[in-house]
């Protein structure tokens, strides 16, 4: 979850002229990166082989 302070900081660092869709996309991206970093730090990661197996199941 992104905090209000982090959201304000993120918005302050964006260019002045953006569409609302670009702002939302950027916020979603930041949130997903934070979640991925937390997963990695907690050891919740997949091996390449496990990732391949999951991907093969999804593509069937």
Buried (B, 14 or more C-beta within 10 A) or exposed (E): EBEEEBEEEBEEEEEEEEEEEEEEEBBEEBBEEBEEEEEEEEEEEEEEEEEEEEEEEEEE
